[in-house]
Amino acid sequence: MKKILITGSSGLIGSIIYQNLKHKYKFTGMDKVKNSDNTDLETHIINSNKLDDINSAFKDINVVVHLAANASELTEWDLVLKNNIELTRNVFEASKLNGVSRVIFASSNHAVGNFEKDEPYKSIVKGQYKNVNLNNISKINEKVPIRPDSNYGISKAFGEAMARYYYEHHNLESISLRIGTVIKDNSPKTNIRHYATLLYHEDLVQLIDKSISATNISSEIFYGVSNNTWRFWDIIHAEKTIGYLPLKNAEDER
């Protein structure tokens, strides 16, 4: 079994990953608190973002899934700097120092969130489909300019840049996942935007599994979204590179 460290392991995404893939990989966690829903997950309890404090958690690890961060786009700058930017740098550095082969970085759609100020994306996220030609949507891919919509989005763009740096300078493989919407109830019905942006738990598990097991990876950026009718993020790169084929479509719940 590959040994996988999940940072931010007590959160929703960490819980989903562990519950669904613990039969396939040997997981350990790193977080401020133990995962209350998965008490069997061996967890390093670390209330620090400093390299010296987190370094021991990375010993004998093959792949790191880096989820730990302040996850709201409303997060104030001082917390973003400490818990997103500084911590992410130290996660990559600890991975390098301990011979980790790959970091899977939980980036975010907010790294390119300002595209949603433009048409047709602006109308789609509001559910105003009347004047949108579904067959003529230019999907946002991994090659578009960074357009963060918040301090949180800036921190995720920083993480993607860090991932590229550590690959080119230290040969540390990385996959940055621009994750869409992952919510506990696993349904788009609470927010019209989610009909475009939802990443169902089932597709999240597939995406993480294939990101862990894929070969011939350098430093990649993939969009984490289900195969929703109104999605406007391009998943072709993930399909061709790791075989990601999401099975769920939020439109089926309309």
Order of alpha helices (4+ residues) and beta strands (2+ residues): beta-alpha-beta-beta-alpha-beta-alpha-alpha-beta-alpha-alpha-beta-alpha-alpha-beta-alpha
